[in-house]
Amino acid sequence: MLPVPVVNFSLGNGDWLVPRAHAYGGLVVATVTNERHAGAAERRGCDALLVVGHEAAGHGGPVTSLVLLPAILDGLKTTMRHVTD
């Protein structure tokens, strides 16, 4: 069986997931809905963030992605690559 190349998780603690995926060369994407979750995902070593705002059927929290995305990008400590198009 081939390992999963990209793993996505949301609304949970990825402490156990990130090192296991990285051990075989997999990438980890965390779905985040606020700055606190983005910071936690960054500290855990996630490779990318999927930022979800309010327009995602209300599942993304109280603000839209147009407001949330710049706030999260400004708060990142690393040079995590970002794609906004």
Secondary structure, 3 states (H helix, E strand, C coil): CCCCCEEEEECCCCCCHHHHHHHCCCEEEEEECCHHHHHHHHHHCCCEEEECCCCCCCCCCCCCHHHHHHHHHHHCCCCCCCCCC
